[in-house]
């Protein structure tokens, strides 16, 4: 097996394989280092070339697909560059100028505040790299940032008061919101994952301290922000009254494991309902029943942003909605594929003629250079729009699109989940198809797992350099964990 190449995916729809391969080729053009004196001039990190920014959301989300590059691209360099920008009081701003290292602010977000997602990203990196030393090295930055957020934005009621722009959804119609559901959910998730890092390091004090914070915030969110009649969580205004605007930001709660199962089912029901978030391209940033919902997107008033769709899909996994999560991943990736060749036509109809059974080819016209966009329409193919912002959405936008074409492709569409510290690979197979992964590097272990049909029935072929534990879950009917030895082996699904 070639150790200096990207993992190869196998899937029955060749278009999915093609965009996966293309994404790695495009990623190669997205590397830069900071200007002289910026503070991060010595390290090359992933970035989006048309925006010369070191951006928190882009660095966090891109780490989720760069980690699958078999160490060809460093997944953590951009995060380290951001930690290097941390001020004495613990602040890390939402974005920095690549050339100067200066933080960037705007009137809507005077402190340069953004969702605190570092701990989530680092926990994921740990499970893909098993680098315990990194956890120990970065924990002081995360703890310092956490304390700054707590000191600056936590109110007497135990909730965090922040501007709407801190949610990452700038023009979301939430003008009177003071206590944002998404920021508070992200802060709870921040505490949850810092506590988990304490467990990794066997530091009981850190584990207990942040878990206590997590449960405290969870209790307040459940007590004040849940609306039983609507089956939804809402932002709160100055007087702590609920502001009944349904945004995709509420679904950070699933990742933070805040709703109980009954409430989670009510939230998921709205993801399936076309009246709310169950549009053809899942999921719009604003509920379709809101008067300001725009089927062309209009920024964060209906656009489908891959990063938020990814967040919802990862939240669905927490509550074992694997089949629905996979279906949404496939639907979203089809919309990306359909829109790639749609040129600049407003309605984006130069992709496939129809969706049919989901296996048609795409319009690869000679005059069309394929483009992946930063935002998509919720109800038809093509890029979204934003009134007064002709530069938006950004073309060839990989920081978010790589989440769909690489991470969702591996984890949800093929269905493979790997954890190096646990030495486990889980494969959730919702239907028997020819698919799998080849040449995936699990630290110093190269792994190949493929399913195919032979004369003896459906068979899984595996190749590995070291022992690991393989859990297979077929159609939610058969589940088994087996130790996979080094070398090549195969198993018949019928015999499991």
Order of alpha helices (4+ residues) and beta strands (2+ residues): beta-alpha-beta-beta-beta-alpha-alpha-beta-alpha-alpha-alpha-alpha-beta-beta-beta-beta-alpha-alpha-alpha-alpha-alpha-beta-beta-beta-beta-beta-beta-beta-beta
